[in-house]
């Protein structure tokens, strides 16, 4: 956010801090399954007064879905095109 880098933005999951997944303090959002995300809240201004110096750039709060009934499946299908060159 705001070009300040991953060290100055705070990522929350249901109001709780996520642990960094790399040595530079960045959080890998691919660890949260997209089918479990219900909504996303983004706070960009004045968040450091509430959340501390970790939130100078802003806060992103991922809220999980609470009413999960049944089964949800997703699939992707694609064609892999490989190029090759024949030398004659």
JOGILIN-V107250 format. One record per run of one state. SS is the DSSP state (~ for helix, > for strand, _ for the rest). FROM is the first residue (numbers start at 1). TO is the last residue. If there is no record, write none. Layout:
ss | from | to
SS | FROM | TO
SS | FROM | TO
This chain:
ss | from | to
_ | 1 | 5
~ | 6 | 8
> | 9 | 13
_ | 14 | 15
> | 16 | 17
_ | 18 | 28
~ | 29 | 31
_ | 32 | 33
~ | 34 | 36
> | 37 | 43
_ | 44 | 47
~ | 48 | 51
_ | 52 | 52
~ | 53 | 55
_ | 56 | 57
> | 58 | 64
_ | 65 | 88
